[in-house]
Amino acid sequence: MPLPLEASGLGHFDNTLPSKDILQLWRSADAVCFDVDSTVCLDEGIDELAEFCGAGKAVAEWTARAMGGSVPFEEALAARLSLFKPSLLQVQEFLETRPPKISPGINELVKNLKAKNTNVYLISGGFRQMINPVASILGIPPENIFANQLLFGSSGEFVGFDVNEPTSRSGGKATAVQEIRKVHGYKALVMIGDGATDLEARKPGGADLFICYAGVQLREAVAVGADWLVFNFADLINSLE
């Protein structure tokens, strides 16, 4: 379970101050991939949608298990959706009444990265329908979004999710990052996120650097495994100079 920040005893993390090598990688990155839920946004999109549809508590419990890495992601995704089966109309109403809650500093960070000609991607186990408005706010093009797709029947009823999307499975973010790197030939790629699926993206052929953003949720196993642990985006903005 994530810890409240004030009770987490930050003294035992030795990765909050980046080495020169890590700073150099961060400054020279030609691509930066961001997780969305609890990183770019202040909440978990599927939890918010579930609450809107009346199944908030049960779904949030599953999300905590999935993000901690104790359950295969695809199993947790299917289980959560089966608890509330959102219709197309419910998703549309949710998007109209609940605009994205963007994390402080993310807009400035993305602008600064783009000013350095760094390509920015959103890689999420959440849903395109809910991530498109976030990407629009940040000026990230649709082709730079890797996320899941809710599927609806002819009457707008929920029928499932697209299992062909790499992010619908455990290890899917790593697959997406490897695909991005292979297609574009990036020399230095950074992944920023808060969950076990984000940490998985740091592997040969994938991300060179994993930055754990714990400004919303601190997940201990993920924080310990990170190259660099940050609690606010200002640290990353200032380190770009």
Solvent accessible surface area in square Angstrom, and as a share of the most:
residue,aa,sasa,rsa
1,M,187,0.84
2,P,28,0.18
3,L,66,0.33
4,P,77,0.49
5,L,62,0.31
6,E,157,0.70
7,A,72,0.56
8,S,7,0.05
9,G,47,0.45
10,L,75,0.37
11,G,81,0.78
12,H,104,0.46
13,F,15,0.06
14,D,137,0.71
15,N,20,0.10
16,T,52,0.30
17,L,156,0.78
18,P,33,0.21
19,S,57,0.37
20,K,177,0.75
21,D,113,0.59
22,I,31,0.16
23,L,37,0.19
24,Q,112,0.50
25,L,52,0.26
26,W,2,0.01
27,R,93,0.34
28,S,59,0.38
29,A,6,0.05
30,D,43,0.22
31,A,0,0.00
32,V,0,0.00
33,C,0,0.00
34,F,0,0.00
35,D,7,0.04
36,V,3,0.01
37,D,22,0.11
38,S,1,0.01
39,T,0,0.00
40,V,0,0.00
41,C,8,0.05
42,L,78,0.39
43,D,30,0.15
44,E,18,0.08
45,G,12,0.12
46,I,8,0.04
47,D,24,0.13
48,E,34,0.15
49,L,0,0.00
50,A,0,0.00
51,E,96,0.43
52,F,64,0.27
53,C,31,0.19
54,G,68,0.66
55,A,21,0.16
56,G,16,0.16
57,K,159,0.67
58,A,45,0.35
59,V,0,0.00
60,A,42,0.32
61,E,94,0.42
62,W,56,0.19
63,T,4,0.02
64,A,21,0.16
65,R,117,0.43
66,A,3,0.02
67,M,21,0.09
68,G,47,0.45
69,G,48,0.46
70,S,88,0.57
71,V,15,0.08
72,P,69,0.43
73,F,11,0.05
74,E,69,0.31
75,E,90,0.40
76,A,0,0.00
77,L,1,0.00
78,A,47,0.36
79,A,23,0.18
80,R,6,0.02
81,L,2,0.01
82,S,65,0.42
83,L,82,0.41
84,F,24,0.10
85,K,123,0.52
86,P,0,0.00
87,S,32,0.21
88,L,66,0.33
89,L,114,0.57
90,Q,59,0.26
91,V,2,0.01
92,Q,83,0.37
93,E,74,0.33
94,F,13,0.05
95,L,57,0.28
96,E,139,0.62
97,T,91,0.53
98,R,79,0.29
99,P,94,0.59
100,P,44,0.27
101,K,104,0.44
102,I,42,0.21
103,S,2,0.01
104,P,99,0.62
105,G,30,0.29
106,I,0,0.00
107,N,55,0.28
108,E,94,0.42
109,L,0,0.00
110,V,1,0.00
111,K,131,0.55
112,N,42,0.21
113,L,1,0.01
114,K,86,0.37
115,A,86,0.67
116,K,87,0.37
117,N,133,0.68
118,T,6,0.04
119,N,63,0.32
120,V,6,0.04
121,Y,6,0.02
122,L,0,0.00
123,I,0,0.00
124,S,1,0.01
125,G,14,0.14
126,G,9,0.08
127,F,3,0.01
128,R,55,0.20
129,Q,37,0.16
130,M,21,0.10
131,I,6,0.03
132,N,73,0.38
133,P,44,0.28
134,V,4,0.02
135,A,3,0.03
136,S,85,0.55
137,I,82,0.41
138,L,8,0.04
139,G,43,0.42
140,I,9,0.04
141,P,55,0.34
142,P,100,0.63
143,E,129,0.58
144,N,21,0.11
145,I,7,0.04
146,F,35,0.15
147,A,1,0.01
148,N,0,0.00
149,Q,58,0.26
150,L,3,0.02
151,L,71,0.35
152,F,45,0.19
153,G,23,0.22
154,S,125,0.80
155,S,103,0.66
156,G,13,0.13
157,E,81,0.37
158,F,34,0.14
159,V,91,0.52
160,G,15,0.15
161,F,30,0.13
162,D,37,0.19
163,V,98,0.56
164,N,124,0.63
165,E,30,0.13
166,P,21,0.13
167,T,3,0.02
168,S,2,0.01
169,R,103,0.38
170,S,54,0.35
171,G,24,0.23
172,G,3,0.03
173,K,11,0.05
174,A,3,0.02
175,T,62,0.36
176,A,0,0.00
177,V,0,0.00
178,Q,63,0.28
179,E,82,0.37
180,I,3,0.02
181,R,44,0.16
182,K,176,0.75
183,V,107,0.61
184,H,102,0.46
185,G,54,0.52
186,Y,24,0.09
187,K,176,0.75
188,A,11,0.08
189,L,0,0.00
190,V,0,0.00
191,M,0,0.00
192,I,0,0.00
193,G,0,0.00
194,D,1,0.00
195,G,0,0.00
196,A,21,0.17
197,T,14,0.08
198,D,1,0.01
199,L,49,0.24
200,E,70,0.31
201,A,0,0.00
202,R,106,0.39
203,K,88,0.37
204,P,126,0.79
205,G,49,0.47
206,G,0,0.00
207,A,3,0.03
208,D,43,0.22
209,L,1,0.01
210,F,0,0.00
211,I,0,0.00
212,C,0,0.00
213,Y,7,0.03
214,A,0,0.00
215,G,26,0.25
216,V,40,0.23
217,Q,55,0.25
218,L,0,0.00
219,R,15,0.05
220,E,69,0.31
221,A,77,0.60
222,V,3,0.02
223,A,0,0.00
224,V,95,0.55
225,G,38,0.36
226,A,9,0.07
227,D,33,0.17
228,W,5,0.02
229,L,1,0.01
230,V,2,0.01
231,F,47,0.19
232,N,66,0.34
233,F,1,0.00
234,A,48,0.38
235,D,60,0.31
236,L,0,0.00
237,I,15,0.08
238,N,100,0.51
239,S,17,0.11
240,L,12,0.06
241,E,151,0.68
